[in-house]
Amino acid sequence: MTDKPSPCRIFAIALLLTAFLGPASANAIEVKKELNVGGGGAERGGGPAQSGPAPKNPLSQPQQKALFDAVANDSDQFLAQESEKKSSGQPYVDLEKAAFSYMPKGSGAVEAKLTGTEYKPRKSDPTKGTPTGKKKALVFDYKFEGTKFSSSEPPKWEDVDAGSDKQNAAKK
């Protein structure tokens, strides 16, 4: 009743299992290799490929701190003006949550920007605003003199057009 399988029968079963399971595991290995290839460089459509380390920051740590302090001091009056606009129901730029950026312009000159979203206060709750869809930047021009930055021009407002920046980047 209990027939022992013959060696030929065992060999035939092993051959069939190998034939069916072998290609399935080989495909899994190929898929895994494909997932680990590349890093999303330009050749694979993942963006521009860059080589080498990131560019060095042209300002030292003490210079960065001095620039940040200068912008903080010079922006106080604009912060008060925007707060006044907010309380009087006029459109205002939220400088408290503004993004800070700077760009060296050569020979000790630096352009610093505070970019914020413009809001229109709500009639029901003037402490909260509704975004107007516009962004504005408060632009400061500085010269580095000794250990501190001094303003070379009065600060000015610029409209930030995010749509044209994206279009210009797409053209490049």
C-alpha positions as CSV (number, residue, x, y, z in Angstrom):
1,M,0.0,0.0,0.0
2,T,2.7,2.4,0.7
3,D,4.7,2.5,-2.5
4,K,8.0,4.1,-2.3
5,P,8.5,6.7,-5.0
6,S,11.1,5.6,-7.5
7,P,14.2,7.8,-8.0
8,C,13.0,8.6,-11.6
9,R,9.7,9.9,-10.2
10,I,11.5,12.1,-7.6
11,F,13.8,13.4,-10.3
12,A,10.8,14.2,-12.6
13,I,9.0,16.1,-9.8
14,A,12.1,18.1,-8.9
15,L,12.6,19.0,-12.6
16,L,9.0,20.2,-12.9
17,L,9.3,22.3,-9.7
18,T,12.6,23.9,-10.9
19,A,11.0,24.6,-14.3
20,F,8.1,26.5,-12.8
21,L,9.7,28.2,-9.8
22,G,13.1,29.0,-11.4
23,P,11.9,31.7,-13.8
24,A,9.7,33.4,-11.1
25,S,12.6,33.9,-8.8
26,A,14.9,35.1,-11.7
27,N,12.4,37.8,-12.6
28,A,12.2,39.0,-9.0
29,I,16.0,39.4,-9.0
30,E,15.9,41.3,-12.3
31,V,13.2,43.7,-10.9
32,K,15.2,44.2,-7.7
33,K,18.3,45.0,-9.8
34,E,16.3,47.5,-11.8
35,L,15.0,49.2,-8.7
36,N,18.5,49.7,-7.4
37,V,19.9,51.1,-10.6
38,G,20.7,54.9,-10.8
39,G,19.8,57.7,-8.5
40,G,17.3,59.7,-10.6
41,G,19.9,61.6,-12.6
42,A,19.2,63.4,-15.9
43,E,19.7,60.2,-18.0
44,R,16.7,58.7,-16.3
45,G,14.5,61.8,-16.3
46,G,14.9,62.6,-12.7
47,G,16.3,66.1,-13.0
48,P,19.7,67.7,-13.8
49,A,22.7,65.7,-13.0
50,Q,25.3,67.6,-10.9
51,S,28.8,66.6,-10.2
52,G,31.1,67.6,-7.3
53,P,30.3,69.1,-3.9
54,A,27.8,71.9,-3.3
55,P,29.2,75.4,-3.8
56,K,30.9,77.0,-0.8
57,N,28.9,79.7,1.0
58,P,30.6,83.0,0.1
59,L,29.9,84.5,3.6
60,S,31.5,83.3,6.7
61,Q,29.4,82.4,9.8
62,P,30.1,85.8,11.5
63,Q,29.2,87.6,8.3
64,Q,26.0,85.6,7.9
65,K,25.1,86.5,11.5
66,A,25.9,90.2,10.9
67,L,23.7,90.2,7.7
68,F,20.8,88.5,9.5
69,D,21.1,91.1,12.4
70,A,21.1,94.0,9.9
71,V,18.0,92.7,8.1
72,A,16.3,92.1,11.4
73,N,17.0,95.7,12.6
74,D,16.1,97.3,9.2
75,S,12.9,95.3,8.8
76,D,11.4,96.5,12.1
77,Q,9.7,99.6,10.7
78,F,8.3,97.5,7.8
79,L,7.0,94.9,10.2
80,A,5.2,97.7,12.1
81,Q,3.8,99.1,8.9
82,E,2.4,95.7,7.7
83,S,0.9,95.1,11.2
84,E,-0.8,98.5,10.9
85,K,-2.2,97.6,7.5
86,K,-3.5,94.3,8.9
87,S,-5.3,96.0,11.8
88,S,-6.8,98.7,9.5
89,G,-8.2,96.0,7.1
90,Q,-5.9,96.7,4.2
91,P,-4.0,93.9,2.3
92,Y,-0.7,93.2,4.1
93,V,2.4,91.1,3.7
94,D,3.1,88.6,6.5
95,L,6.7,89.4,7.3
96,E,6.7,87.4,10.5
97,K,6.6,84.2,8.4
98,A,8.8,85.5,5.5
99,A,11.5,83.5,3.8
100,F,15.0,85.0,4.2
101,S,17.5,84.7,1.3
102,Y,20.6,86.6,0.2
103,M,22.7,86.8,-2.9
104,P,26.3,88.2,-3.0
105,K,26.7,90.8,-5.7
106,G,30.5,91.1,-5.7
107,S,33.1,93.3,-3.9
108,G,31.4,93.1,-0.5
109,A,27.9,93.9,-1.7
110,V,24.9,91.7,-0.8
111,E,21.3,91.7,-1.7
112,A,19.0,90.3,1.0
113,K,15.3,89.5,0.6
114,L,12.4,88.8,2.9
115,T,9.7,87.1,0.8
116,G,6.2,86.8,2.2
117,T,2.7,86.1,1.1
118,E,0.2,88.9,0.8
119,Y,-3.1,88.5,2.8
120,K,-6.4,90.4,2.9
121,P,-7.8,90.5,6.4
122,R,-11.2,88.9,7.0
123,K,-14.1,91.1,7.9
124,S,-15.3,88.6,10.4
125,D,-12.0,88.1,12.1
126,P,-9.3,90.8,11.3
127,T,-6.6,88.8,13.1
128,K,-6.8,86.2,10.3
129,G,-6.3,86.8,6.6
130,T,-7.0,85.2,3.3
131,P,-4.1,84.8,0.9
132,T,-4.5,87.0,-2.2
133,G,-2.2,84.7,-4.3
134,K,0.5,87.3,-4.5
135,K,4.0,87.2,-3.0
136,K,6.1,90.3,-2.3
137,A,9.7,90.6,-1.4
138,L,11.3,93.3,0.7
139,V,14.8,93.9,-0.8
140,F,17.7,95.2,1.1
141,D,21.1,96.2,-0.5
142,Y,24.1,96.1,1.9
143,K,27.8,96.7,1.8
144,F,30.1,94.8,4.1
145,E,32.2,97.3,6.1
146,G,34.6,96.0,8.7
147,T,32.6,93.6,10.9
148,K,29.0,94.8,10.0
149,F,26.7,95.4,7.1
150,S,25.5,98.9,6.2
151,S,22.6,99.8,3.9
152,S,23.7,101.1,0.6
153,E,20.2,101.9,-0.6
154,P,16.8,102.2,1.1
155,P,14.8,99.0,1.2
156,K,12.2,98.5,-1.6
157,W,9.3,96.2,-2.3
158,E,9.3,93.9,-5.3
159,D,6.4,91.8,-6.6
160,V,7.4,88.1,-6.8
161,D,5.9,86.4,-9.9
162,A,6.2,82.7,-9.2
163,G,4.6,81.8,-12.5
164,S,7.1,83.5,-14.7
165,D,10.0,82.0,-12.7
166,K,8.7,78.6,-13.4
167,Q,8.2,79.4,-17.1
168,N,11.8,80.8,-17.3
169,A,13.2,77.7,-15.7
170,A,11.3,75.5,-18.2
171,K,12.8,77.5,-21.1
172,K,16.3,76.9,-19.9
